[in-house]
């Protein structure tokens, strides 16, 4: 892509880091696809991620946590932060390829760290390319350290008899939805102190990106999963993507995890999906192994980097689905 003269004249200047606006999203989406597609080396970089959408969905989840880099008023990169209570993550961080290695990505880290400080995030993470020392080195400068691989997995779906009872958040009467979200918050706090994915649950519902799958035993929530489905979401056409899933950490966790995966498969089929996608950190060995046993196969591996350099909830015995992309 040819650089504009105004930007060409400004490449040695620091970019202006500002909040993204709705009017910036089309350009931010183009840069996101071009950057990842170029790095990976696909023939047409602009086609990266197909009809999945990471930029608009994350901006609309929390516009105050979406940032752009501008040179002479022209958007050249963006970054997004996610607030999960005591846990935070960020991305996608992308810069226009002809402006790589000029310090813009480093600048785009600063407002994200500001978000973590404002939110009082105690454990932060990211997903990056394990084969890129440039990416690992950048994030390590900010206190993020490489730990275990995260497997991005998927499986084809086929009709099968429903064997698990579950409900969707959207099935609950309006008056009960906040109570359901509160139940999810209580479960995730039991998994890891302060972990709270309420923002994603609400964002998925508000943007109509999918739904949240809930499994109860009596009145007690035993498992939950926040799912994106179809084009215009983080899933893309034909796919249901589990952005986050967790089971209550008790003696039934393994069996409940199996039921959660079965429920997500049934939900995906109801939505017309032909593929179920989900990420899992390989430090959660039992969850990773169980997903393999249920027919999930790894499409690609990423690297989880964490700040501080501690395991957080990426450790054995944790039946959690997520990947911090």
C-alpha positions in Angstrom: 0.0 0.0 0.0 1.4 3.4 -1.0 2.0 5.8 1.9 0.3 9.2 1.7 2.7 12.1 1.5 1.5 13.6 4.8 2.2 10.3 6.6 5.5 9.8 4.8 6.6 13.1 6.1 5.7 12.2 9.6 7.1 8.7 10.1 9.9 10.0 12.3 7.5 11.7 14.6 5.7 10.2 17.5 2.1 9.2 16.7 -0.7 10.9 18.5 -2.5 8.3 20.7 -6.2 9.1 21.0 -9.5 7.4 21.8 -10.9 5.6 18.8 -14.2 7.0 17.3 -17.0 5.2 15.6 -15.9 6.9 12.4 -12.4 5.3 12.7 -13.7 1.7 12.7 -13.7 1.0 9.0 -10.1 2.1 8.7 -9.1 0.3 11.9 -10.6 -2.9 10.6 -8.7 -2.6 7.3 -5.4 -2.1 9.2 -6.1 -5.0 11.5 -6.7 -7.4 8.5 -3.8 -6.0 6.5 -1.4 -6.2 9.5 -2.2 -9.8 10.5 -2.5 -11.0 6.9 0.8 -9.5 6.0 2.6 -11.0 9.0 1.1 -14.4 8.5 1.8 -14.2 4.7 -1.6 -15.0 3.2 -1.9 -14.1 -0.6 -4.5 -11.4 0.0 -3.8 -9.9 3.4 -7.0 -7.9 3.4 -9.0 -11.2 3.6 -7.6 -12.2 7.0 -10.3 -13.4 9.4 -12.9 -13.5 6.7 -16.2 -12.0 7.9 -15.3 -12.2 11.6 -15.1 -8.9 13.3 -12.8 -8.1 16.2 -12.5 -4.3 15.8 -16.2 -3.1 15.9 -17.3 -5.7 18.5 -14.5 -4.7 20.9 -15.0 -1.0 20.4 -18.7 -1.3 21.1 -18.0 -3.4 24.1 -16.2 -0.5 25.7 -15.3 2.6 23.6 -13.3 4.0 26.5 -10.8 1.1 26.2 -10.2 1.5 22.4 -7.3 3.6 21.2 -5.9 4.7 17.9 -2.5 5.9 16.7 -2.7 8.9 14.3 -0.1 10.6 12.2 -1.1 14.0 10.8 -4.7 13.0 11.6 -4.6 9.7 9.7 -5.3 6.5 11.6 -2.3 4.1 11.4 -2.9 1.6 14.2 -5.2 0.6 17.1 -5.4 -1.4 20.3 -8.2 -2.5 22.6 -8.3 -3.4 26.3 -10.6 -5.9 28.0 -11.8 -5.8 31.6 -12.5 -9.1 33.3 -12.4 -7.8 36.9 -9.1 -8.8 38.5 -8.0 -10.0 35.1 -7.3 -7.9 32.0 -6.1 -8.6 28.5 -5.6 -6.5 25.4 -5.6 -6.8 21.6 -5.7 -6.9 18.7 -2.8 -4.4 18.6 -2.1 -3.6 15.0 -0.1 -1.1 13.0 -0.1 -0.4 9.3 2.7 -2.6 7.9 4.6 0.1 6.1 5.0 1.8 9.5 6.2 -1.3 11.5 9.3 -0.9 13.6 8.8 2.8 14.2 7.7 2.6 17.9 4.0 3.0 17.2 3.1 -0.4 18.8 5.0 0.7 21.9 3.0 3.9 22.1 -0.2 2.0 21.8 0.7 0.0 24.9 0.6 3.0 27.2 -3.1 3.7 27.3 -3.9 0.0 27.8 -1.6 -0.1 30.8 -3.5 3.0 32.0 -6.7 1.1 31.7 -5.3 -1.7 33.8 -4.2 0.7 36.4 -7.6 2.5 36.5 -9.4 -0.9 36.7 -7.0 -2.1 39.4 -6.3 -5.2 37.3 -4.1 -7.5 39.3 -3.3 -10.0 36.5 -3.0 -9.1 32.9 -2.4 -11.2 29.8 -2.1 -11.3 26.0 -2.0 -13.7 23.1 0.8 -13.4 20.6 2.9 -15.3 18.0 5.2 -17.8 19.7 7.6 -17.7 16.7 8.1 -13.9 16.8 10.8 -12.6 19.0 9.9 -9.1 17.9 6.4 -9.5 19.5 7.7 -11.3 22.6 10.4 -8.7 23.1 8.0 -5.8 22.8 5.6 -7.1 25.4 8.3 -8.2 27.7 9.5 -4.6 27.9 6.2 -3.9 29.6 6.5 -6.7 32.2 4.6 -9.4 30.3 6.5 -12.8 30.4 6.0 -15.8 28.1 4.5 -18.8 29.7 2.5 -21.7 28.2 1.1 -22.1 24.7 -2.6 -21.5 24.1 -4.2 -23.9 21.6 -6.8 -22.4 19.3 -9.0 -25.5 18.7 -12.1 -26.4 16.7 -14.2 -29.4 15.8 -16.8 -30.0 13.1 -20.3 -30.4 14.3 -22.9 -33.1 13.5 -26.4 -33.6 14.8 -26.6 -35.7 17.9 -29.1 -36.4 20.6 -29.1 -33.7 23.4 -27.8 -35.3 26.5 -27.4 -32.2 28.7 -29.9 -29.8 30.1 -28.9 -26.1 29.7 -30.4 -22.7 29.1 -29.5 -19.5 27.4 -29.3 -16.2 29.1 -31.7 -14.8 26.5 -34.3 -17.4 27.7 -34.4 -15.8 31.1 -37.1 -13.2 31.7 -35.7 -9.6 31.7 -36.3 -9.3 35.4 -34.0 -12.3 36.1 -31.1 -11.6 33.7 -29.1 -9.5 36.2 -29.5 -12.3 38.7 -28.2 -14.8 36.1 -25.2 -12.5 35.4 -24.6 -12.3 39.2 -24.6 -16.1 39.3 -21.9 -16.1 36.6 -19.9 -13.6 38.5 -20.1 -15.7 41.7 -18.9 -18.8 39.7 -16.0 -17.0 38.1 -14.9 -15.5 41.4 -14.8 -19.0 42.8 -12.6 -20.0 39.9 -10.2 -17.1 40.4 -10.6 -14.3 42.9 -12.1 -11.2 41.3 -12.5 -12.8 37.8 -15.7 -11.2 36.3 -16.7 -11.5 32.6 -20.0 -9.6 33.1 -18.8 -7.0 30.6 -18.5 -9.6 27.9 -21.8 -11.2 28.8 -23.6 -7.9 28.5 -21.7 -6.9 25.3 -22.7 -10.1 23.6 -26.3 -9.6 24.5 -26.4 -5.9 23.6 -24.7 -6.4 20.3 -26.5 -9.6 19.5 -23.3 -11.4 18.9 -24.5 -14.8 20.3 -25.5 -15.8 23.8 -24.4 -17.1 27.2 -24.9 -20.8 27.9 -25.8 -21.7 31.5 -25.8 -25.1 33.2 -27.5 -25.5 36.6 -27.9 -28.2 39.2 -30.9 -27.1 41.1 -30.5 -23.5 41.8 -26.7 -23.6 41.7 -24.9 -22.6 38.5 -22.3 -25.2 37.7 -20.9 -24.0 34.3 -21.2 -21.1 31.9 -19.9 -20.1 28.5 -20.0 -16.8 26.5 -20.4 -17.6 22.8 -20.2 -15.7 19.6 -21.9 -17.0 16.5 -21.7 -16.2 12.8 -20.6 -13.3 10.6 -19.9 -9.9 12.2 -18.8 -11.5 15.4 -15.5 -13.0 16.6 -16.6 -16.3 15.2 -17.3 -15.7 11.5 -19.6 -17.6 9.2 -20.5 -21.1 10.1 -18.7 -21.0 13.4 -19.7 -20.7 17.1 -16.7 -19.4 19.1 -16.5 -19.9 22.9 -14.9 -16.7 24.0 -15.0 -17.7 27.7 -16.2 -20.7 29.5 -15.7 -22.0 33.1 -17.1 -24.6 35.5 -17.3 -24.4 39.2 -14.1 -25.6 40.9 -15.4 -28.6 42.9 -15.2 -32.4 42.8 -17.5 -32.5 39.8 -15.5 -30.0 37.7 -14.3 -32.6 35.1 -17.8 -34.0 34.5 -19.2 -30.5 34.4 -16.6 -29.4 31.9 -17.7 -32.3 29.6 -21.3 -31.2 30.0 -20.4 -27.6 29.2 -18.7 -28.7 26.0 -21.7 -30.8 25.0 -24.0 -27.9 25.7 -21.9 -25.5 23.6 -22.1 -28.0 20.8 -25.9 -28.2 21.0 -26.1 -24.4 21.2 -23.9 -24.1 18.1 -26.1 -26.5 16.2 -29.2 -24.5 17.2 -27.5 -21.4 15.7 -26.8 -23.2 12.4 -23.1 -23.5 13.0 -21.1 -26.3 11.4 -17.9 -25.7 13.5 -17.3 -25.1 17.2 -14.1 -23.1 18.0 -12.5 -22.6 21.5 -9.1 -21.7 22.9 -7.5 -23.3 25.9 -4.1 -22.7 27.6 -2.1 -25.9 27.7 -1.2 -25.2 31.3 -4.8 -26.2 32.0 -3.7 -29.8 31.1 -6.9 -31.6 32.0 -9.2 -29.2 30.1 -6.9 -29.3 27.1 -6.8 -33.1 27.1 -10.6 -33.4 27.6 -11.2 -31.1 24.6 -8.9 -33.4 22.5 -10.9 -36.4 23.7 -14.1 -34.7 22.5 -12.7 -34.3 19.0 -11.2 -30.8 19.1 -8.1 -30.4 17.1 -5.6 -27.5 17.3 -5.7 -25.1 14.3 -2.8 -23.0 15.6 -0.9 -22.3 18.7 -0.3 -18.9 20.3 1.7 -17.8 23.3 0.2 -16.5 26.5 2.2 -13.7 28.1 1.3 -12.7 31.6 2.0 -9.8 34.0 3.1 -10.4 36.7 5.1 -13.5 35.8 2.7 -15.8 37.6 0.4 -18.6 36.6 -2.9 -16.8 37.4 -5.7 -19.2 36.4 -3.5 -20.9 33.7 -2.6 -23.9 35.9 -3.5 -27.6 36.2 -7.0 -28.4 37.5 -8.6 -25.3 36.0 -11.4 -26.1 33.6 -11.6 -22.8 31.7 -11.9 -21.9 28.0 -10.4 -18.7 26.7 -7.5 -17.5 24.6 -7.0 -13.7 25.2 -7.0 -12.9 21.4 
